[in-house]
Amino acid sequence: MHHRAITSRRTLLAASAATAAAAATGAVGPAPAHAAVLDRHLKGLISRMSLEEKVGQLFVMRVYGHSATAPDQADIDANLKEIGVRTAAELIARYHVGGIIYFSWAHNTRDPRQIAELSNGIQRAALGRPVPVPLLISIDQEHGIVARIGRPATLLPGAMALGASGSRSTARRAAHIAGGELAAMGIRQNYAPVADVNVNPANPVIGVRSFGADPGAVADLVAAQVRGYRRAGVAATSKHFPGHGDTAVDSHYGLPTISHTREQWQALDAPPFRAAIAAGVDSIMTAHIVVPALDPAEDPATLSRPILTGILRGQLGYDGVVVTDSLGMEGVRTKYGDDRVPVLALKAGCDQLLNPPDLAVAWNAVLRAVRGGELGEARIEESVLRVLRLKNRLGLLRDPYVSVPEVDRAVGTRAHLAAADRIAEETTTLLQNSGNLLPLSGRRQSDLLVVGADPASPSGTTGPPTATLATALTELGFAVRALPTGTAPTAARIEEAVAAAAGMDAVIVATYNVTATSPQRTLVSRLAATGVPVVTVAIRNPYDIARLTGQRAALATYSWTDVELRAAARVIAGRARPEGRLPVPVQRADDPARVLYPLGHGLSY
């Protein structure tokens, strides 16, 4: 056993040495001669794996706890209940998983040093196995409204905000900062950037996670972020193939259908994925959506061979890692049982099986499919080879560990935080400014009331928004009172806000996903009726303004972490100029066929 472990480690070192030069240059792939040598070494490693170890390499699983070997008792209990193991180390020993995904709700992401120690503990457990293969640790750290790691790490504006900046260099810089911080914590695969083109304002799951509604602009920014992540040593993941931007159903809870024709798909949905592939994207995530024009069988794309092997591999020429979206989502579970889903995903062309609801069911189903002849072992080895090539390109086969003392010098640095502030100013969008109300003057308009919604922080470490805006405006010289009114203010709360507005020089209202029936509309119109100037700040969807009346000025920030809200405060106070331009059109609420604010709209001063 000991001899086998030593031999395997030597093989890993030899394999990584074979492509060290290519990796150092940041090339999209090793030269053909190097690739052949590398594949020989990696196939040698695969040949020493048992079938169970090969199958395990294809799974990326959640696990509870802040430590790989000594999590809190509550996390041990959760692991036993959901996975049948106590710790991450036991998960690796039993199922030989190739990857682990971190979540804040799984208590993996307390703080940067702890995350780095967790990553090292996971890698120690992996390298202690008979065939030692490092894990690829992944996360959903899109920034904006999806962020698992918060302060003191740097939080950056998300995709639609970057779309409002329109700058490829800004998008690349944001990804390079985000990737560098993840790599320092041992996280080497990020499920970003989103490559979906958000053409449906009612999209409940993508929205501001998309760079915008223009396929060419989205393609440019996706490619820029892929390059930024690659330069930082992190595998970017463009998602959700073949394109989740025109859905009115959330695939977490149902199975959406996209009615685009093949021609519409080529023009609208495909360009960002083509751009990602050209930029050398390391992984592409599938969507749990039905696209009848691409697969008449109407299987979810995750389980569709015509979509994944026919189009993604064949037509688009992609040979990197294909990862499923979470197999716990309802969209992939509506048609087939949890034992069939992973087998069908592999038959369709997936390489990594992400977060199945019951790992024992999924893992054993794949084993049975191979032993019963439904899946060839060669098909499994093809995906294992892709996963190992990626681990090698990231340098994990050479050295998977991170330096815990270095974390503080790499994560949440003053330079990164300053860059995030500057990027947020570039993205803040001024949609309306009647009578040049903005910027407000601390001398002439000193007394301000801040009301509105306080959605939970994406990372659990920022906000609440009304308090953040009030604090930032106070620091800028205003006298500010904050009165949270929520996403569904009651009649009594609206009356309280109207009373509080008396004698104020202006009211700032943070709005969140305003609908046709939302009492946030009543709040804004009642405040405007007092005669006190009202400034609305759409802290998520820029579409809010179409349903609001009476405000004198309106801003869009595309997210509500502190970095966007502080930038909005600087814009309101005239300490920064609004530079963002709408990356999506805003249609009129009373007539959606007509545009209220076109794509590219944005005021400044």
Summary of the structure (lengths in Angstrom):
residues: 605
radius of gyration: 24.8
end to end distance: 70.5
largest distance: 81.6
contacts: 2373
relative contact order: 0.11
helix: 45%
strand: 12%
